[in-house]
Amino acid sequence: MGIKTKLPMGIEDFKEMRVQGFYYIDKTGLIKELLEHFGKVNLFTRPRRFGKTLNMSMLKYFFEIGDDSTLFDGLEIAKEKELCAKYMGKFPVIAITLKGASGRTFEEALGMLRNIIGNEAMRFQFLLQSMQLTEIEHKRYEALINIDKTGSYTMSDELLKDSLFILSQLLQKHYHQNVVILIDEYDVPLDKAYQSGYYDAMVELIRVLFGNAFKTNSSLYLAVLTGCLRISKESIFTGLNNFNVYTVKDVQYKEYFGFTDNEVKALLKYYGFTDKYNRIKEWYNGYRFGDLDIYCPWDVVSYCHALKMNPLTEPQNYWVNTSSNSIIRKFIERADGTTKEEIEQLIHGKSIKKKIRQELTYRDLDSKMDNLWSILFTTGYLTQSKVQKGDFTELVIPNKEIQWIFEEQIQEWFEMEIGKDKNMLENFGRAFEENNIEGIEKLFTSYLRKTISIRDTNIKKEMKENFYHGILLGLFAGMKNWKVKSNAESGEGYSDISVEIDDKDIGIVIELKYAEKAAFESACKEALEQIQSRNYEEILIDDGMSVIRKYGIACYKKRCKVISG
């Protein structure tokens, strides 16, 4: 096998991708679609890590005056000779990402915005000598790029609000050509502002900044924005008439963000990983944009990179490391009994129907539970199961990776919840110490009803037992003076859970079984017989425990039965 093209791990710059020879899945058809179905201002909303930034970089290098047209040689857009002759390299381009526009305070966020826009303005220092500009216009440009002794941009708040408008006017006058404006991750400043308590001030700033740039700007030719959320038009995009929004529910542009099935197959064939196709599909496919199934590109590339290092590598959760996943925690914490049942249905591979609001303000996020469903959908934690008709969307968890995130968040939430009631936890431990079978059953059933079942599916019996095993371990972790071991070698095998309580000389052995079809009695007896036949108590006796408690526990859904021996 010859030397293969490099995998683009974390590469979001189109020029770097092409010049340095990284593997590139051709998305240049997006350019043709944009130009043939022209809208002056276009917003694409997609979950994070679906190629938005790379596509924005591609648009910049296509439209911008002076860029290298050979970057597009051999790509789909190069076949469109007339279109390339008319548009390629013909426009001044303002391209910024608001990904880093955050701060603990509004002033910090303003400083970040000044840096972002000021750094972009610095790319056009030829304007200082432009013969097309008047002296006053030269001074306006100087005000945009002026910095103080600390290296910070000094533009006033009012100038910041006008900055994109002014810069586009100056570029249009210099080139005698209207401007393309590209804004990546437009909603990040609003998200950070909402989390940090200065949302109203940031909304006002962004509304004016965007209004000046897109609504009253005669120098604008085309604008493209990307983000995760479609922020309410009344909140940010007030008065924009020629404004097109393309979300994950739209069939337009469906194939240009994320990888299609054929693109993944081609990539795997190129690198010799075709045998991993089913695993990759199971873990990273399942998103539905419009009427098309889409893979998360970040995951596919990350896993292929890992396979190049070690062909035996199993799929992992790469997406989880790109965000705090706090939205799921907030969702679970606020869930009532009905919502918990709906989460269980999703975890078990079923679908639920919800009315999705795609146009929200950040204030809407916490106003009611239905809005949190909408956010989970728009940010990629849920997807639509098929093309929807009518007011309701059929929602599913897209793949194993996202299911893993849900399960982890549920487990963490449960562990946090059980720690709140210390008395109940102490009573649960005391029931085991005192051989109180009724107490164990009652309290364990109470805990099972509180949590969200994540293993009651068609998976193997052993996996279901692991779920209940994990809950018990979580409960036991809060017991004082308990030495808890899981799957410890003892006697002639490995007991599920063993406990030593040194100050009371009590040893506890527990064997857990899943009670198929609610056959509690037989499952408990089987568990207890396993403890006795394999001498699981032996190590506890060797460690000096004088009282040995042996429990066979059978679980089914949110019920349990306990037998002691």
N, C-alpha and C positions, 0 to 999 in steps of 0.2 A: 504494500500500500504506500502510495506516494505521500508527500507532505501535504497535509490538509490545511485549508483556510482556518484562521483562528476564530474561535467562538467569541462573540462580542459580549463578554461579561461586563456589565455596567457601562457599556459604551452608549452614550446618548447624543453624540455629535456626529452628524451625517458625514461631514468631510473626513473626520478621523476614521470612521467606519470604512469609507471607500478608499482613501489614500493608503491606509495601513493594511488593507486587504482582509478585513473581518468578514465573516459570513453574513450576508445581508439578504433578508427576505424582502423582496421588492414590494414596496407600498407606494410607489410613485404614481400609480393610477389615481390616487387621491387628488393629485394636482389637476389631472384632466377633469375629474368629477367636479371639483370646486369651480373651475373656469367655465365648464359647460352648463352648470346649474348655478349660475352666478347669484350670490347674495353678498351685499356689501359687508355685513358683519355676521360671522358664523361662530357658534359655540358648540364644541364637542365635549360631551360629558362621558367619561369612562372611569372605571375603578383605577386605583393606582397600579403602576407597573404593567400597563397595557400598551406602552409604546407611544404615549402622547408626546413626550419631550423629543424623542427621535424624529417623529413626524414633523414637529414644528421646526426642528433644525433642518430637515429636508426642504421644507417650504422656503426657509430663509435662503439656503444656497441656490435654490432654483430661481427665485425672483430677484435677488439682490444684484445690483449693478456691480460689475467687476469680478464676480465670483467665477470659478472655474467650471465651464460647461461640460468638461470631460468627466466630471464626477458622475454624470448621468448616462455615460456611454454604456450601451448594452442593457439599459433598464427600460421598462415598459413605456415610460413617458418619452423616451428618445425616438420612439416610432412615430410620434405625433409631430411631424416636421413643421407643419404650419403653426401649430400651437406653440412649439418651442421658439420658432422664429419671431413670433409676436410677443411672447411673454418672458422667455428665459433671459435673465440678466438685464431686465429693462426697468427695474424699479428700485428706488431707495427703500430700505427695509429697516424698521425699528423692531427689534426682537428682544423681549425680556422674559424672564421667568420670575414669578412671585413666590417661588418655593421657599425662599429664605426670608420672606418679608414677615417676620414674627418678632415678638418682644414681650417681656413681662408687663411693660407699660405701653401706653399709646406713644409716648415720646421715643421709646426704644424702637417701636415699629416704624415710626416716621423716619428715624435715622436709617433703618434698613431700606426703606423705600427710596430715600434720597440716594443711598449708595447704588442701588440697583439701576435707577433711572439715570443717575449721574454717570455711572460707568458706561452705560449704553451711549449716552451723549458724547462721551470722550472718544468713541470710535470715529466721530465725524469732525475731527479737529481741523480738517481742511476748510470748514465753514469760517474759521477765523480770518482766512485770507480770501474768501470767496468774493469775486467781483460782482456777483449777482445780488449781494446783500448790502443794505445800507449800514451806516455807522450805528444806528440805533439797533438794527437787527444783529449786528456783531456783538453789541453789548448784551443783548438778550441771550445770545448763545453763551457768552462768557459767564453770565449769571448762573446758567445751568451747570457749568463745569467748575465753577470756582470752589476751591477747597481752603480750609483754614490750616493752621500750623499742625494740627493733629491728623491731617489727611482726610478730614470729614467734609462732605459737601455742605455748603452754606445756604443753599436755596431756601427761601422762606416757605412757610406752609402754603401761602397763596400761589407762589411760583410752582411748587410741587404739584398742585392741583391742575395747573396749566401746562405742565412740563411736556407731556406727550403731544398736546396740541401745538405748542410752540415749536418743538423739535420737528414735527411733521411739516409745519409751514415753512420753516427754514430750508429743509431738505427739498421740498417741492419747488421752492423758488430757485435754489441752486441748480437743480437738475432739470427744471421745467417738466417735471413728471410727478404725478401724485404718488402717494406713499402706501406701502403695505405695512400694517402693524400686526405683530404676532405677540400674544400674551399667553404664556404657559402657566398653568396652575393658578388661575386668576382668583380662586376662592380660598387659597391658603391664608391670606391675611385676615379674612373674615372668620375663618375657623379659629385661628389663634386668638383673635380679638374676643370672640365669644368665650373661649376657655379662660381668658385672663381678665375679663370684666371691663373691656372698653369697646364693646361691639358697636354702640350707637355712633361713637366718634369715627370709627373705621368705616362704617356704612356710609356716613356722610362724605368722607374723603374719597372713597372709591366711586361713589355715585357721581361726584363732580369730576373726578379724574377721567372716568370712562365717558361721561356725558360730553365733556369738552373734546375728547379724542374721537368719539364715534358718532355723536349726534350733530354737532354744530361745526364739523371740520370739513371744509371744502377741499382740503388737501389730501383727504383719504381716498384711496382707490379700493383697498380690500383689507379687512381685518379678520383674523382668526384667533379665537380664544379656546383654551382647554381647561378642564377642571373635573372634579369628582361630582360636585353637586350643581344642579340647575337652580341657582338662587333666584328667588322671585323677581320678576320683571319690575314690579312696583318698588322693590327694594333697591335694585342696582341699575337696571337698564331702562329706567323711566324714559318714555318718549322715543325710544328707538323703533322706527317703523320697519326699516329694512333689516330685520334681525332674525336669523335662522338658528334654531337649536336642534341638535341631533343627539339624542340620548341612546341608551342601550336598547330601548324599545323600538327605535326606528330602523327600517330596512335600508335606508340610505347610508352609505359609507360603512356598512356592517363589517366588511372584510378588511378594513384598513387599520383597525386597532386590535391587537392580539393576533395569534396565529390560527389559520384554518387547519382542518384535518389534513388536507393535501400538502400544505406547507410543512407541517410537522413530519409527515411521512417522508417527504423529500429530504429534510434535514437529517432525519435518523438514517436514511439510506446512505447519505453522503458520508456520515461519520461512522457507519457500520454498526449502528445501534438499533436496527430494525426489530430485533428480538425483544426490545424494551417497549415496543409500541403500546401494548395492552396496559402495561403498568403506568406509562405516562398518561395515557388516555384516562385511566381510572383516577389518577391523582390530580391532574392539572387541566383536564378538559371540562366540559359541562356548562360553561357559560353560554348563554344564548343572547346574541345581539341581533335584534330584528328576528329573522327566521333562520339564522345561521349559528351552528355550534362553534365556539371559539375556545382556544387554549390561552392560559396566562403565559405570555412570552417569557417573562422573568423566570418563572419556574422551569419551563422547558429548557432554556439556555443554561440555567444553574445546574439542573440535573445532568444534562449532557456534559457539562464541564466536569462535574464530579465523576461521571462515568469514564471520562478520558483519563482521570487520575487513578481510578480504581473501578474496573468493569463490574465488580461485584457489589458496588454501592446500591443500597436500597433507596427508593424515593424518600425525600424528606420534605419538611415544611419550610420552604424558602420565603414565602410571602409573609408569614407571621413576623419575620424579623424586620419588615419594612414599616411597621406601624405598632402602636401600643395595643391595638385591638380593644381599646377602652369602650367603644360603642357597644360591643357584645356584653361586656360586664355590666354596663349601665342598663342594657336591655333586660338581662337576666335578673338584676337586682329589683327592677320595677315590675317584673312579671307577676300577674295574679294567677289563680289556679287555672283559668282557661288558657292563658298564654303559656303556662308551663306545659300543659297538655299539647298545645300546638308545637312547642319546641320539641317535645318528645316525638311527635309525628314526623317532623323534619329530620331529626336525628335518625329515625328508623327508616328513612328513605321515602317517606310519603310526601305529599304536597298539601299545601293549604292555600285558600283563596283569600286575597286581601285587596282592598282598594288602595292603589299606589298613587301617592301625590309626588310627582316629580319636580314640581316647582314649589320650593319652600324657602323660608328665611331661617336663619339659625335660631331665632327665637321659637320657631315652630317645633324644633327638635324635641323639646321636653314638654311640650304642651299637652300631648296625649300619646297613648301607646301606638296608635295607628301610624303616627308620623315616624316612630322608631322603626316600624316595619319598612316604611318607605326608604329610610336611610340605609338599612341593611341591604336593601335591593340596589340602590344606586351606587353604593360603595363596594359591591361585589361579594358580600357575605351570603347573599341569596341571589338566585337568578330565576327567570321565568322558564317554566317547563316546556312551553310551546307558544306559538303565536297566539296572542290573546284577542278576543273580541268582547266588546262590552266594557263595563266599568271595573271588573275584577281581574286580577292577575294571579295565575296559579304559580305559587312560589315553591322552589325546592333549594336544598343545599347543592351547589354545583358539583362538588367532587370530594374525594377523601381528605384532601388538604384542609379544606374549609370545615369539614366535619371534625377533623382533629382540633381545630381552633375552638369550635363550639364546645367540644368535650373537655378540653383543658380549662376553658373559662368556667364551665359548669362545675368542674371539680374544685377549682380555686374558690369559687363563690360558696360552695357547700362547706368547705373547710372553714371559711370565714364565718359562715352562719352558725355552725355548731359551736364555735368558740364563744358565741355571745351568751349562751345559757349554761353557765358553769355548774349550777345546781343539777340540771338534768344530766349533764355529762358525768358528774360525780355519782349520781344515782345509777347510771348505766354501768359504770365500773364496779360499783358496790354489788350490783346484781350478779355480776360474773364471780366476784370474790365469794359471795354468800350462797352460790348455787340457786339463785332465785330465778327459776326458769320463766315464770310468768312475767317477772319484771324485765328480763332480757327481751322476751318476745314483744311485750308492749312498747318498750322504749325503742327497740330497733325498728319496729314497724312504723313508729312515729317519725323516726329519722328518714326512713325510706319514702314516706309520703311527702316529706318536705323537699326532697331532692328531685332532680329531673333524670329519669331513667335514660341511660345512654347505651345500654347493651341488650335491651329486650327486643332483639331483632332476629333475623334468620341466620345470624352468625353462629359459629360453633359454640357448643355448650361450655367449653373451657373459657371462651372469651366472656360469656355471661357471668360465669363464676368469678372471673377476675374483677368484674365490675363491683360485685358485692364484697369481694375480698378487699378492694381498694377503699370502699366506704368504711368498713370495719377498721382498717388500718388508720384511716383519717380520724376516726373517733378515738381510737386508742392513743393516738399521738398526744391527746390532751390530758392523759391520765398521769397524775403525779406518782413518782416512784415505781412506775411500771417499766420493765425492760422488755420491749416488744421485738420479736424476730419474725420475719416473713419467709416462708419456704426454707426454714432452717433444717439442716440435716439432723435427723433424730431417729434412733432405733434403726428400722430397716427401710427408711425412705425420708421424705421431706414433708413435714407437717405444714399446713397452710399458715397457721399463726400459732406461735407459742409465746407465753408471757411468764416472766418471773417477777414476783413482788417480794423482794428480799426482806423487808421489815416485817412481813407477815408470814414468811415461809410458804407462800402460796404459789403454785405453778398452774398455768392454764394452757390447755391444748385445744385448738379449734380446727375443725375440718368443715369446709363450706361446700355445699352441693347446690346445683341448680335443679329445682323440682320441676321436671318436665311435666306439662299438663297438670300442674298443681298437685303432684303426687308427693306431698310433704312427708308423710310418715315413712315411706320407703326410702326417700332420699336422706332423711335424718338417720335412719338405721344404717344405711350404707356408709355414711360419714363416720358414725360412731364405731362401726365394725372395723373401718380402715384404721382408726386411731389405735384400737386395741390389737388388731392382728399385726400391725407394724411397729408396735411398742413405741409410739411417738413420745410417751411420757418419760422414757428412759433418761434422756439428757436432763430433764428437770429434776429427776430424783438424784442423778449424779451431782447436780449443782446444789443439792442440799434442801430442795423444796420438800417439806413434810406433808403438805396438803396438795393433792393434785385434782384439778377440776378438768373434766373432759366433756367437750360439747360438740355434738353434731348439729349443724345449722343448715336448714334448707330454705332457699329463697325462690320466690316466683313473683315476678312483677313487683308489687309494693307490699308483699306479705312475706312473713317468715314463720318458721316453726323451729323450736329448739328441743333437743333431747340431751340429757346428761348421762354420764356413765362413770 
